[in-house]
């Protein structure tokens, strides 16, 4: 068996080895990208209560904060002197709200 050009072939192998060792950062970066692609993803499930809260939030966002018709009617009645507060109804509502606050 005849071995020819052994020096040329050893130089080629040496150059290939140097090329691979001069770019280790690129190699690590590529393997890091591959690792990032294979990472599993987390899964999130929302409870029924959180979905209900989301629906309530969406309804509140579409509901105007001020009932302009009622406010303008009350202003007019106050200006005209026609607005009267029934003290018994007011007292009942205050007591009822206080009891509800204690229960909660």
HELIX and SHEET records of a PDB file:
HELIX    1   1 UNK A    6  UNK A   22  1                                  17    
HELIX    2   2 UNK A   24  UNK A   38  1                                  15    
HELIX    3   3 UNK A   48  UNK A   62  1                                  15    
HELIX    4   4 UNK A   68  UNK A   80  1                                  13    
HELIX    5   5 UNK A   87  UNK A  103  1                                  17    
END                                                                             
